[in-house]
């Protein structure tokens, strides 16, 4: 049985690894945004949120009746997906700086910062023409952005080629490099007295 299991695992196609930091950040951010939108859609169906992120993003450019059009939602959803993908790029460099270990905790903290940025600059500043009115909407958005950070961070670690984090792994493996010793030059030591007298 173990032989068949090993044979099945060896025949399973592996996910190709990405060597470019920017590209892996875009893919991780896009995956996190998809998970964010699915959670937002689930909350919408359970009446825990008032609007979708695509319509909320579209309300930046339109007002009133035009904000409810399907074309506005499609455009807003596109901008939302692009913005979410771009948000994954700083996360890559955060993991490269601090290491790819504990990526779930780091991703959750990063998602909290994204939510704070979105909440303070977006909602409080009046950027969105469609503003959530209930407190439960803000709470749902908080957890959804944490989900974004966690899933984006895990996707980056899973998709990234080992060379993306190689410098950080080497630095963590060897935190202190040995100090090089300066060689001392001198005459060789001779035990033969006759040879030493001949040299001198």
N, C-alpha and C positions, 0 to 999 in steps of 0.2 A: 504493500500500500504506500509506504513512503516513497518508493521509486516512482510510482505513477504520479504522486503529488509533486515531486521534484521535476518530473518531465512536463507536467501541466504548467508549473510556474515558469519553467525555462521557455516554453512556447508562447507565453502570454506577452503580447507586445508592450514594451515599456514606453512611458511618456518621454518624448524627447526633451532634453534639458536645454535651457536658454542661457547663453553665455553673456549676452548684453544686459547690463544693469537697467537701462532705460526700458527696454522691451519687456523684461520680466516684471518691472514695476507697473507698466501699462496693463499687462495681462493679469497681474494680481489685483490691481485696482478695479479692472473690469469684472473679474470674478466676484470681488467683494460687493460691487455695485449691483450685480445681478441678485446676489443673496439679500442685499438690502431691499431691493425692489420687491422680491418675493415676500419678504417679511412685511413690507408696507402694504402689499396687496392683501395679504392674509389679515392684517389689522383692519384694513378697509372693509373687508367682508364681515368681520366680527364687530364692526362699528366702534373700534378703538382709536380710529383716526378719521379725520374729516376729508382729507384730500390725498392724492398721490403725488409723488415727488416730480413726476413729469409735468403735471398741471401746475404745481407750485413753482417750478422753474420757468414754465411758460408765462406765468403771471408777471415776471419781471419786465417783459417787453409789451404786454397787452393789458388792457383794462376792461372791466365790465363784461358785456356779452361776448366780446371776442376772446376773452380768457377761457370760455367754456367750449370753444370750437375744438373739433377733433384734430384739425391741423395744428392748432396751438399746442395741444397735448403732445402730438407727434414731434414737433420741433423742440418742445421743452424736454421731452424724454431723451431725445438725441443729445441735447446740450448736457443734460444730467449724466448720461452715460460717459460722454467725453470727459466731463469734469471729474467723475468718479475714477476713471482710468488714470487721469493725470495725478490724482491724489495718491495713487499707489507709488509714484516715483520717489517722493521724500521718504516713504516707508522703507524702501530698499536701502537707501543710504543710512537710515537709522539703524537697520539691522546690520549693515556692514560696519558701522561705527561701534555698536554695542555687542555684536555677536548674534548669531541666529538661534541661540538657545533661549528658552522661555518665550518663544514667539507668540504664544497665546496671550500671555500677560502684556507683552509689549504692544501687541496688536490691539488689545482692549483699551490700553491707555491712549494709543494713537487715535482710536475711534472716538474716545471721549474728547480729545482735543479738536477733532473734526466737528463733532457736534457743538462744542462750545463756540467754535469759529462760525459755524452755520447759524447758530442761535443768536449770538450777539450781533454779528454783522448783517445777517439776513433778516431775522424777524424783528429784533429790537430796533434796528435802524430803519425799518419800513421799506426795505428793498423789495419784498414780495407784496404784490397787490392782494394776493389771497393769503390771509394770515390766519393760522389756527387760533381758535378762541377757547378751547377747553384744555385744562391742565393735563388730562390723560393723553392728549395728543403729543405734548412735549415729552412726557415720560416714555411713550412708545417710540418717539423719534430718538430719544437717548439710547434705549436698548438696541434699536435698529442700527445706529451708528457704531455701537460697540461690536455688534455682529459684523458690520462691514470691516472694522479693523482686524478682528480675529480671523475671519475668512480670507481677507486679503493677505495678511501676514503668513498664514499657513500656505496659501497658494504660492507666494513668493518663495518660501523655503522649499516647497515641493518641486517647483518648476525650475529653480535656479541651478545652473551648473556649479559644481564644486569650486571652480575657479573664481566665481563671483565673490565668495566669502573666504578664499584661500589665504589672503593676507591677514585677515582677522583671526582665522583659525591658527595660523602660524604664530601670531603674536600671543594668543592665549595659551598655546602649547609651550612657548618659550618666553615667559614674561621677563626673564632677566638673561641677557646674553652674557657669556663669559667674557671678562675683560682680557684683551689680547696681551700677552706677555712680550716685553721687549727683549730680544736676545742680547746677551752680553758676549762681546767678542774678547778673546784673549789667547795667549799662547797655549798650545796643548801641553798637557802634563806628561812628562816623561819619567819613567821609573829607572831608566838606564842612565847612570851617572856619566858614562863615557860619551854617550850621544848628546847629553845636555851640555857637556863641556865643549864638544865640537861645535855646537850651534852658537854658543856664546863666544 
